[in-house]
Amino acid sequence: MQIREVLDVKPAGEIHGIDPDATVAEAVARMVERGIGSLVVLREGTLVGFITERDIVRGMHRDSVCLTGYKVSDIMEQEPLVVTPEDSVDYARDAMTKSHTSHLVVLDGNRLAGVISFHDVARACLKEANFENALLKRYIKHWPE
């Protein structure tokens, strides 16, 4: 299964982004309002980073302060893990597991194609497993004796 198929299973919607000069408080508010755990960081439509809930918590721990006055660019991941629509789900799952991250940016060439979460990957794998299970049940049901 390819990442393209994960994007197809994912509910259609916009890619949520934020400017690197926005405050961390604005990023938190945007994530809470939309019920999401990450934002792509875009400067004039170009990907410059990625920020997750985990980055915010790490920033708070590292600086032992409230990050209200900090900019997104102060704590964002400047070189986020990236996959392409043609990459395999196994590759994405391994990358997420090894890096202890729950989100990946999907780039199709230089075009931002989306963001996938570990939940999206799991949902796509479950859908594929259910389909294969149904095929096997149908095959066994018609097994010649």
N, C-alpha and C positions, 0 to 999 in steps of 0.2 A: 504494500500500500504506500502511496506517495503522499507528501504533504498537501498536494493539490486536492486530494480526496478529503483530507481533514478540513480544509477550508470550505469544501463543498458541503460537508455535514454541519459545519458551524452555522448557527443562525446568522442570517444576513444582517449586516449592520455596518455602521461606520467604523473607521479606525480611529481610536481615541488618541489624540496627541496634545502636546503642550509646548510652549516656547521655552527655550533654555533660560531665558531671563525672568520667567514667571517665578513666584516664590514657591517654596515647598508647601506652604499653607494652601496656596491655590491648587497645587497638584493633589494634595490630600482631599480638598473639597471636591475636586472634579472626580476623583476615584470614588469617593463616598456617594456623591450624587448619582453616579452611573452604575454603582455596584460592581466595579472592576478593580483589579489588583495591579494594573500596570498602565503606563502611558508611553507612547513613542514620543521622543523629543525631536521636534522639527524646527528648523530655522529656514523660513521662506520655502517650506515644502520639502526640504532636504533633511533626511535622517541624520541627526548629530548625536543621538544617544537614546537611552531607554531608562525609565525609572519605574521601580516596583515598590510595593509596600515594604519588602525586605530591605531595599536600599535606604528607605527612610528610617527604618528601625536601626539599621547599622550606623547611619549617620548620627542618630540620636545617641547611640551607645558610644561611638567613637569620640564625639565632642562633648558628651555628658551635658548637653544643653537642649533646650527646645529649639527646633529648627525653623521657627516662624519667620525669621528674617533672612534665612538662607535662600539662595536661588536654586532652582532645579539643577542647573549646571554644576553646582557645588557638590552634589551627591549622586548624580546620574551615572549610569554605566556608559562610558564614552565609546566603548567598542563592544556593543552587545553581541551575544551569540546570534548568528544569522543562519537561516536555512533557506533553501529555494523550494519552489513548488515541486521540483523533480526529485528532491531528496526523499529518502525512505523514512517512514515513520519510525522504524527501528533505529535509524541514525539519530533522529530527533530525540527519541526517548533516551538513548544512551547519552547524548550530549546533555540533556536536562539532568539526568541522574548523576553523571560525573561532575557537573558544575554546580549541583545543588540549586538549580534555578527552576522556576515553574512556568516561565514564559520564554518564547522565542520569537524574534522578528522574522518575517518571511519576506524576502526580497526576490523579485522577478527581474533580473538584470539590475537596473538602478531604480526600478519602480517598487514602492512599498506595496506589497500584496496583502499584508495582514499581520496579525499577531496570533500565535496559538499558545494555549496553555496546556499544562499536563492533563488537565481535565478534558480538553478538546481531543487530545491524542487518545486518552482512555476511552472516550465516547466513540470515536471512530473505530478503534480496535474492537470494541464490544459489538458495534454494529456489524463489522466484517465477520466476527466470530459467530454471531447469531445467524447471519446469512449462510455461512459455511455449514453450520449445524443443521439448518433447515434442508440444505441440499443433501447432506449425508443421510438424514432421516428419510427423505424422499427416495434416495438411492437404495437404502437398506429395505425400505418397505416394498420395493419392487424387485428385490433380489430373487434371481431364479433359484428354484429348489432342485 
